[in-house]
Amino acid sequence: MQVNYFIIGIVVLIAMGIIILLVLRNRKDEKDFEKDSIEDAELVKRQDPDKD
């Protein structure tokens, strides 16, 4: 049985591309989530009369 290194290389490159894509999307989503939670916290502070 022979190992086809060309096919293995293509599969590894595709797998690395998918992993990089997922990591970049996760970072973007995390930044958006943090931004939204900060905006929500500021909105709650402005609307809470007990905090004044």
PQR file with spaces between the fields and no chain letter, atoms N, CA, C, O and H, PARSE charges and radii, in Angstrom:
ATOM       1  N    MET     1       0.839   -1.187    0.000 -0.4000 1.5000
ATOM       2  CA   MET     1       0.000    0.000    0.000 -0.0000 2.0000
ATOM       3  C    MET     1       0.878    1.241    0.000  0.5500 1.7000
ATOM       4  O    MET     1       1.744    1.391    0.861 -0.5500 1.4000
ATOM       5  N    GLN     2       0.660    2.121   -0.952 -0.4000 1.5000
ATOM       6  CA   GLN     2       1.452    3.338   -1.048 -0.0000 2.0000
ATOM       7  C    GLN     2       0.688    4.507   -0.449  0.5500 1.7000
ATOM       8  O    GLN     2      -0.539    4.581   -0.517 -0.5500 1.4000
ATOM       9  H    GLN     2      -0.044    1.999   -1.652  0.4000 1.0000
ATOM      10  N    VAL     3       1.449    5.412    0.136 -0.4000 1.5000
ATOM      11  CA   VAL     3       0.854    6.607    0.722 -0.0000 2.0000
ATOM      12  C    VAL     3       0.935    7.720   -0.314  0.5500 1.7000
ATOM      13  O    VAL     3       2.005    7.995   -0.857 -0.5500 1.4000
ATOM      14  H    VAL     3       2.446    5.352    0.191  0.4000 1.0000
ATOM      15  N    ASN     4      -0.196    8.355   -0.584 -0.4000 1.5000
ATOM      16  CA   ASN     4      -0.227    9.433   -1.545 -0.0000 2.0000
ATOM      17  C    ASN     4      -0.085   10.757   -0.775  0.5500 1.7000
ATOM      18  O    ASN     4      -1.062   11.303   -0.263 -0.5500 1.4000
ATOM      19  H    ASN     4      -1.065    8.132   -0.142  0.4000 1.0000
ATOM      20  N    TYR     5       1.143   11.249   -0.708 -0.4000 1.5000
ATOM      21  CA   TYR     5       1.435   12.444    0.088 -0.0000 2.0000
ATOM      22  C    TYR     5       0.771   13.701   -0.478  0.5500 1.7000
ATOM      23  O    TYR     5       0.492   14.641    0.266 -0.5500 1.4000
ATOM      24  H    TYR     5       1.937   10.805   -1.123  0.4000 1.0000
ATOM      25  N    PHE     6       0.522   13.722   -1.762 -0.4000 1.5000
ATOM      26  CA   PHE     6      -0.141   14.872   -2.370 -0.0000 2.0000
ATOM      27  C    PHE     6      -1.566   15.029   -1.822  0.5500 1.7000
ATOM      28  O    PHE     6      -1.976   16.131   -1.458 -0.5500 1.4000
ATOM      29  H    PHE     6       0.749   12.958   -2.366  0.4000 1.0000
ATOM      30  N    ILE     7      -2.304   13.941   -1.768 -0.4000 1.5000
ATOM      31  CA   ILE     7      -3.677   13.966   -1.252 -0.0000 2.0000
ATOM      32  C    ILE     7      -3.667   14.301    0.240  0.5500 1.7000
ATOM      33  O    ILE     7      -4.488   15.093    0.701 -0.5500 1.4000
ATOM      34  H    ILE     7      -1.971   13.046   -2.064  0.4000 1.0000
ATOM      35  N    ILE     8      -2.760   13.715    0.980 -0.4000 1.5000
ATOM      36  CA   ILE     8      -2.654   14.006    2.415 -0.0000 2.0000
ATOM      37  C    ILE     8      -2.346   15.489    2.625  0.5500 1.7000
ATOM      38  O    ILE     8      -2.907   16.114    3.526 -0.5500 1.4000
ATOM      39  H    ILE     8      -2.093   13.072    0.605  0.4000 1.0000
ATOM      40  N    GLY     9      -1.474   16.050    1.815 -0.4000 1.5000
ATOM      41  CA   GLY     9      -1.142   17.472    1.915 -0.0000 2.0000
ATOM      42  C    GLY     9      -2.345   18.360    1.655  0.5500 1.7000
ATOM      43  O    GLY     9      -2.554   19.348    2.358 -0.5500 1.4000
ATOM      44  H    GLY     9      -1.018   15.543    1.084  0.4000 1.0000
ATOM      45  N    ILE    10      -3.132   18.016    0.656 -0.4000 1.5000
ATOM      46  CA   ILE    10      -4.337   18.797    0.342 -0.0000 2.0000
ATOM      47  C    ILE    10      -5.324   18.734    1.508  0.5500 1.7000
ATOM      48  O    ILE    10      -5.895   19.753    1.898 -0.5500 1.4000
ATOM      49  H    ILE    10      -2.963   17.214    0.084  0.4000 1.0000
ATOM      50  N    VAL    11      -5.522   17.544    2.060 -0.4000 1.5000
ATOM      51  CA   VAL    11      -6.460   17.384    3.176 -0.0000 2.0000
ATOM      52  C    VAL    11      -5.986   18.176    4.394  0.5500 1.7000
ATOM      53  O    VAL    11      -6.794   18.809    5.074 -0.5500 1.4000
ATOM      54  H    VAL    11      -5.059   16.717    1.743  0.4000 1.0000
ATOM      55  N    VAL    12      -4.686   18.144    4.673 -0.4000 1.5000
ATOM      56  CA   VAL    12      -4.147   18.893    5.812 -0.0000 2.0000
ATOM      57  C    VAL    12      -4.318   20.399    5.592  0.5500 1.7000
ATOM      58  O    VAL    12      -4.685   21.116    6.523 -0.5500 1.4000
ATOM      59  H    VAL    12      -4.030   17.630    4.121  0.4000 1.0000
ATOM      60  N    LEU    13      -4.061   20.885    4.385 -0.4000 1.5000
ATOM      61  CA   LEU    13      -4.242   22.307    4.089 -0.0000 2.0000
ATOM      62  C    LEU    13      -5.705   22.734    4.235  0.5500 1.7000
ATOM      63  O    LEU    13      -5.986   23.809    4.763 -0.5500 1.4000
ATOM      64  H    LEU    13      -3.763   20.303    3.628  0.4000 1.0000
ATOM      65  N    ILE    14      -6.618   21.912    3.778 -0.4000 1.5000
ATOM      66  CA   ILE    14      -8.038   22.233    3.923 -0.0000 2.0000
ATOM      67  C    ILE    14      -8.426   22.253    5.399  0.5500 1.7000
ATOM      68  O    ILE    14      -9.152   23.146    5.839 -0.5500 1.4000
ATOM      69  H    ILE    14      -6.389   21.038    3.349  0.4000 1.0000
ATOM      70  N    ALA    15      -7.951   21.282    6.157 -0.4000 1.5000
ATOM      71  CA   ALA    15      -8.259   21.232    7.585 -0.0000 2.0000
ATOM      72  C    ALA    15      -7.699   22.458    8.311  0.5500 1.7000
ATOM      73  O    ALA    15      -8.374   23.032    9.165 -0.5500 1.4000
ATOM      74  H    ALA    15      -7.362   20.557    5.800  0.4000 1.0000
ATOM      75  N    MET    16      -6.482   22.859    7.980 -0.4000 1.5000
ATOM      76  CA   MET    16      -5.891   24.051    8.596 -0.0000 2.0000
ATOM      77  C    MET    16      -6.687   25.295    8.216  0.5500 1.7000
ATOM      78  O    MET    16      -6.892   26.172    9.056 -0.5500 1.4000
ATOM      79  H    MET    16      -5.933   22.392    7.285  0.4000 1.0000
ATOM      80  N    GLY    17      -7.131   25.385    6.990 -0.4000 1.5000
ATOM      81  CA   GLY    17      -7.945   26.520    6.558 -0.0000 2.0000
ATOM      82  C    GLY    17      -9.249   26.606    7.323  0.5500 1.7000
ATOM      83  O    GLY    17      -9.669   27.692    7.722 -0.5500 1.4000
ATOM      84  H    GLY    17      -6.965   24.673    6.308  0.4000 1.0000
ATOM      85  N    ILE    18      -9.889   25.474    7.530 -0.4000 1.5000
ATOM      86  CA   ILE    18     -11.149   25.461    8.284 -0.0000 2.0000
ATOM      87  C    ILE    18     -10.908   25.884    9.729  0.5500 1.7000
ATOM      88  O    ILE    18     -11.691   26.655   10.284 -0.5500 1.4000
ATOM      89  H    ILE    18      -9.549   24.591    7.206  0.4000 1.0000
ATOM      90  N    ILE    19      -9.843   25.394   10.340 -0.4000 1.5000
ATOM      91  CA   ILE    19      -9.529   25.763   11.725 -0.0000 2.0000
ATOM      92  C    ILE    19      -9.261   27.258   11.832  0.5500 1.7000
ATOM      93  O    ILE    19      -9.760   27.914   12.747 -0.5500 1.4000
ATOM      94  H    ILE    19      -9.207   24.768    9.889  0.4000 1.0000
ATOM      95  N    ILE    20      -8.480   27.800   10.905 -0.4000 1.5000
ATOM      96  CA   ILE    20      -8.183   29.244   10.926 -0.0000 2.0000
ATOM      97  C    ILE    20      -9.461   30.048   10.735  0.5500 1.7000
ATOM      98  O    ILE    20      -9.663   31.054   11.414 -0.5500 1.4000
ATOM      99  H    ILE    20      -8.075   27.267   10.162  0.4000 1.0000
ATOM     100  N    LEU    21     -10.322   29.621    9.827 -0.4000 1.5000
ATOM     101  CA   LEU    21     -11.594   30.307    9.592 -0.0000 2.0000
ATOM     102  C    LEU    21     -12.450   30.319   10.864  0.5500 1.7000
ATOM     103  O    LEU    21     -13.024   31.349   11.217 -0.5500 1.4000
ATOM     104  H    LEU    21     -10.159   28.803    9.275  0.4000 1.0000
ATOM     105  N    LEU    22     -12.531   29.187   11.540 -0.4000 1.5000
ATOM     106  CA   LEU    22     -13.330   29.103   12.761 -0.0000 2.0000
ATOM     107  C    LEU    22     -12.761   29.983   13.873  0.5500 1.7000
ATOM     108  O    LEU    22     -13.518   30.627   14.600 -0.5500 1.4000
ATOM     109  H    LEU    22     -12.064   28.350   11.253  0.4000 1.0000
ATOM     110  N    VAL    23     -11.454   30.015   14.008 -0.4000 1.5000
ATOM     111  CA   VAL    23     -10.833   30.850   15.049 -0.0000 2.0000
ATOM     112  C    VAL    23     -11.084   32.328   14.772  0.5500 1.7000
ATOM     113  O    VAL    23     -11.407   33.080   15.691 -0.5500 1.4000
ATOM     114  H    VAL    23     -10.839   29.492   13.417  0.4000 1.0000
ATOM     115  N    LEU    24     -10.941   32.753   13.522 -0.4000 1.5000
ATOM     116  CA   LEU    24     -11.176   34.156   13.182 -0.0000 2.0000
ATOM     117  C    LEU    24     -12.633   34.551   13.402  0.5500 1.7000
ATOM     118  O    LEU    24     -12.908   35.642   13.901 -0.5500 1.4000
ATOM     119  H    LEU    24     -10.679   32.141   12.775  0.4000 1.0000
ATOM     120  N    ARG    25     -13.567   33.677   13.036 -0.4000 1.5000
ATOM     121  CA   ARG    25     -14.986   33.976   13.262 -0.0000 2.0000
ATOM     122  C    ARG    25     -15.298   34.041   14.745  0.5500 1.7000
ATOM     123  O    ARG    25     -16.096   34.873   15.178 -0.5500 1.4000
ATOM     124  H    ARG    25     -13.344   32.790   12.630  0.4000 1.0000
ATOM     125  N    ASN    26     -14.672   33.166   15.529 -0.4000 1.5000
ATOM     126  CA   ASN    26     -14.903   33.167   16.966 -0.0000 2.0000
ATOM     127  C    ASN    26     -14.405   34.470   17.588  0.5500 1.7000
ATOM     128  O    ASN    26     -15.075   35.038   18.450 -0.5500 1.4000
ATOM     129  H    ASN    26     -14.024   32.490   15.177  0.4000 1.0000
ATOM     130  N    ARG    27     -13.249   34.943   17.165 -0.4000 1.5000
ATOM     131  CA   ARG    27     -12.727   36.210   17.693 -0.0000 2.0000
ATOM     132  C    ARG    27     -13.651   37.370   17.346  0.5500 1.7000
ATOM     133  O    ARG    27     -13.912   38.231   18.185 -0.5500 1.4000
ATOM     134  H    ARG    27     -12.704   34.481   16.465  0.4000 1.0000
ATOM     135  N    LYS    28     -14.145   37.394   16.114 -0.4000 1.5000
ATOM     136  CA   LYS    28     -15.050   38.457   15.682 -0.0000 2.0000
ATOM     137  C    LYS    28     -16.339   38.410   16.496  0.5500 1.7000
ATOM     138  O    LYS    28     -16.815   39.443   16.966 -0.5500 1.4000
ATOM     139  H    LYS    28     -13.933   36.695   15.432  0.4000 1.0000
ATOM     140  N    ASP    29     -16.902   37.223   16.664 -0.4000 1.5000
ATOM     141  CA   ASP    29     -18.132   37.081   17.435 -0.0000 2.0000
ATOM     142  C    ASP    29     -17.915   37.468   18.893  0.5500 1.7000
ATOM     143  O    ASP    29     -18.796   38.060   19.517 -0.5500 1.4000
ATOM     144  H    ASP    29     -16.515   36.383   16.282  0.4000 1.0000
ATOM     145  N    GLU    30     -16.759   37.140   19.430 -0.4000 1.5000
ATOM     146  CA   GLU    30     -16.467   37.484   20.829 -0.0000 2.0000
ATOM     147  C    GLU    30     -16.373   39.000   21.003  0.5500 1.7000
ATOM     148  O    GLU    30     -16.876   39.542   21.988 -0.5500 1.4000
ATOM     149  H    GLU    30     -16.044   36.659   18.923  0.4000 1.0000
ATOM     150  N    LYS    31     -15.739   39.680   20.064 -0.4000 1.5000
ATOM     151  CA   LYS    31     -15.649   41.138   20.129 -0.0000 2.0000
ATOM     152  C    LYS    31     -17.031   41.776   20.019  0.5500 1.7000
ATOM     153  O    LYS    31     -17.343   42.718   20.747 -0.5500 1.4000
ATOM     154  H    LYS    31     -15.330   39.240   19.265  0.4000 1.0000
ATOM     155  N    ASP    32     -17.856   41.262   19.112 -0.4000 1.5000
ATOM     156  CA   ASP    32     -19.219   41.789   18.964 -0.0000 2.0000
ATOM     157  C    ASP    32     -20.024   41.562   20.239  0.5500 1.7000
ATOM     158  O    ASP    32     -20.779   42.439   20.658 -0.5500 1.4000
ATOM     159  H    ASP    32     -17.603   40.496   18.521  0.4000 1.0000
ATOM     160  N    PHE    33     -19.870   40.388   20.859 -0.4000 1.5000
ATOM     161  CA   PHE    33     -20.602   40.078   22.084 -0.0000 2.0000
ATOM     162  C    PHE    33     -20.177   41.015   23.215  0.5500 1.7000
ATOM     163  O    PHE    33     -21.021   41.525   23.951 -0.5500 1.4000
ATOM     164  H    PHE    33     -19.257   39.676   20.518  0.4000 1.0000
ATOM     165  N    GLU    34     -18.869   41.239   23.353 -0.4000 1.5000
ATOM     166  CA   GLU    34     -18.383   42.140   24.396 -0.0000 2.0000
ATOM     167  C    GLU    34     -18.891   43.564   24.170  0.5500 1.7000
ATOM     168  O    GLU    34     -19.271   44.249   25.120 -0.5500 1.4000
ATOM     169  H    GLU    34     -18.183   40.824   22.756  0.4000 1.0000
ATOM     170  N    LYS    35     -18.895   44.002   22.927 -0.4000 1.5000
ATOM     171  CA   LYS    35     -19.381   45.336   22.598 -0.0000 2.0000
ATOM     172  C    LYS    35     -20.865   45.462   22.959  0.5500 1.7000
ATOM     173  O    LYS    35     -21.280   46.458   23.552 -0.5500 1.4000
ATOM     174  H    LYS    35     -18.587   43.445   22.156  0.4000 1.0000
ATOM     175  N    ASP    36     -21.652   44.462   22.603 -0.4000 1.5000
ATOM     176  CA   ASP    36     -23.080   44.483   22.912 -0.0000 2.0000
ATOM     177  C    ASP    36     -23.330   44.451   24.419  0.5500 1.7000
ATOM     178  O    ASP    36     -24.208   45.158   24.914 -0.5500 1.4000
ATOM     179  H    ASP    36     -21.315   43.653   22.122  0.4000 1.0000
ATOM     180  N    SER    37     -22.574   43.648   25.144 -0.4000 1.5000
ATOM     181  CA   SER    37     -22.799   43.557   26.585 -0.0000 2.0000
ATOM     182  C    SER    37     -22.409   44.858   27.282  0.5500 1.7000
ATOM     183  O    SER    37     -23.045   45.238   28.264 -0.5500 1.4000
ATOM     184  H    SER    37     -21.861   43.074   24.743  0.4000 1.0000
ATOM     185  N    ILE    38     -21.386   45.542   26.798 -0.4000 1.5000
ATOM     186  CA   ILE    38     -21.000   46.830   27.381 -0.0000 2.0000
ATOM     187  C    ILE    38     -22.093   47.859   27.111  0.5500 1.7000
ATOM     188  O    ILE    38     -22.452   48.627   28.004 -0.5500 1.4000
ATOM     189  H    ILE    38     -20.869   45.233   26.000  0.4000 1.0000
ATOM     190  N    GLU    39     -22.623   47.882   25.892 -0.4000 1.5000
ATOM     191  CA   GLU    39     -23.697   48.814   25.557 -0.0000 2.0000
ATOM     192  C    GLU    39     -24.947   48.524   26.386  0.5500 1.7000
ATOM     193  O    GLU    39     -25.615   49.454   26.837 -0.5500 1.4000
ATOM     194  H    GLU    39     -22.330   47.259   25.167  0.4000 1.0000
ATOM     195  N    ASP    40     -25.269   47.255   26.591 -0.4000 1.5000
ATOM     196  CA   ASP    40     -26.429   46.892   27.400 -0.0000 2.0000
ATOM     197  C    ASP    40     -26.235   47.308   28.852  0.5500 1.7000
ATOM     198  O    ASP    40     -27.177   47.777   29.491 -0.5500 1.4000
ATOM     199  H    ASP    40     -24.726   46.500   26.224  0.4000 1.0000
ATOM     200  N    ALA    41     -25.029   47.145   29.379 -0.4000 1.5000
ATOM     201  CA   ALA    41     -24.758   47.520   30.762 -0.0000 2.0000
ATOM     202  C    ALA    41     -24.909   49.031   30.935  0.5500 1.7000
ATOM     203  O    ALA    41     -25.452   49.483   31.943 -0.5500 1.4000
ATOM     204  H    ALA    41     -24.264   46.765   28.860  0.4000 1.0000
ATOM     205  N    GLU    42     -24.441   49.811   29.973 -0.4000 1.5000
ATOM     206  CA   GLU    42     -24.573   51.271   30.049 -0.0000 2.0000
ATOM     207  C    GLU    42     -26.039   51.673   29.972  0.5500 1.7000
ATOM     208  O    GLU    42     -26.460   52.611   30.649 -0.5500 1.4000
ATOM     209  H    GLU    42     -23.999   49.444   29.154  0.4000 1.0000
ATOM     210  N    LEU    43     -26.819   50.975   29.156 -0.4000 1.5000
ATOM     211  CA   LEU    43     -28.241   51.272   29.030 -0.0000 2.0000
ATOM     212  C    LEU    43     -28.970   50.981   30.345  0.5500 1.7000
ATOM     213  O    LEU    43     -29.848   51.743   30.750 -0.5500 1.4000
ATOM     214  H    LEU    43     -26.477   50.213   28.606  0.4000 1.0000
ATOM     215  N    VAL    44     -28.612   49.899   30.997 -0.4000 1.5000
ATOM     216  CA   VAL    44     -29.233   49.558   32.277 -0.0000 2.0000
ATOM     217  C    VAL    44     -28.855   50.584   33.329  0.5500 1.7000
ATOM     218  O    VAL    44     -29.706   50.967   34.132 -0.5500 1.4000
ATOM     219  H    VAL    44     -27.899   49.281   30.668  0.4000 1.0000
ATOM     220  N    LYS    45     -27.628   51.036   33.354 -0.4000 1.5000
ATOM     221  CA   LYS    45     -27.197   52.045   34.327 -0.0000 2.0000
ATOM     222  C    LYS    45     -27.974   53.341   34.152  0.5500 1.7000
ATOM     223  O    LYS    45     -28.333   53.985   35.139 -0.5500 1.4000
ATOM     224  H    LYS    45     -26.937   50.725   32.701  0.4000 1.0000
ATOM     225  N    ARG    46     -28.238   53.731   32.916 -0.4000 1.5000
ATOM     226  CA   ARG    46     -28.969   54.977   32.659 -0.0000 2.0000
ATOM     227  C    ARG    46     -30.441   54.863   33.051  0.5500 1.7000
ATOM     228  O    ARG    46     -31.047   55.857   33.453 -0.5500 1.4000
ATOM     229  H    ARG    46     -27.946   53.208   32.114  0.4000 1.0000
ATOM     230  N    GLN    47     -31.018   53.679   32.943 -0.4000 1.5000
ATOM     231  CA   GLN    47     -32.448   53.535   33.189 -0.0000 2.0000
ATOM     232  C    GLN    47     -32.775   53.153   34.633  0.5500 1.7000
ATOM     233  O    GLN    47     -33.945   53.193   35.013 -0.5500 1.4000
ATOM     234  H    GLN    47     -30.525   52.872   32.616  0.4000 1.0000
ATOM     235  N    ASP    48     -31.806   52.790   35.435 -0.4000 1.5000
ATOM     236  CA   ASP    48     -32.050   52.337   36.806 -0.0000 2.0000
ATOM     237  C    ASP    48     -32.076   53.532   37.747  0.5500 1.7000
ATOM     238  O    ASP    48     -31.023   54.114   38.004 -0.5500 1.4000
ATOM     239  H    ASP    48     -30.855   52.757   35.126  0.4000 1.0000
ATOM     240  N    PRO    49     -33.231   53.922   38.272 -0.5600 1.5000
ATOM     241  CA   PRO    49     -33.308   55.115   39.148  0.2800 2.0000
ATOM     242  C    PRO    49     -32.669   54.879   40.507  0.5500 1.7000
ATOM     243  O    PRO    49     -32.307   55.845   41.178 -0.5500 1.4000
ATOM     244  N    ASP    50     -32.516   53.630   40.939 -0.4000 1.5000
ATOM     245  CA   ASP    50     -31.901   53.340   42.239 -0.0000 2.0000
ATOM     246  C    ASP    50     -30.411   53.591   42.232  0.5500 1.7000
ATOM     247  O    ASP    50     -29.817   53.792   43.291 -0.5500 1.4000
ATOM     248  H    ASP    50     -32.810   52.845   40.394  0.4000 1.0000
ATOM     249  N    LYS    51     -29.806   53.587   41.090 -0.4000 1.5000
ATOM     250  CA   LYS    51     -28.351   53.775   40.991 -0.0000 2.0000
ATOM     251  C    LYS    51     -27.950   55.247   41.082  0.5500 1.7000
ATOM     252  O    LYS    51     -26.773   55.541   41.291 -0.5500 1.4000
ATOM     253  H    LYS    51     -30.288   53.424   40.230  0.4000 1.0000
ATOM     254  N    ASP    52     -28.878   56.163   40.933 -0.4000 1.5000
ATOM     255  CA   ASP    52     -28.551   57.603   40.943 -0.0000 2.0000
ATOM     256  C    ASP    52     -28.346   58.134   42.321  0.5500 1.7000
ATOM     257  O    ASP    52     -28.067   59.320   42.491 -0.5500 1.4000
ATOM     258  H    ASP    52     -29.834   55.923   40.763  0.4000 1.0000
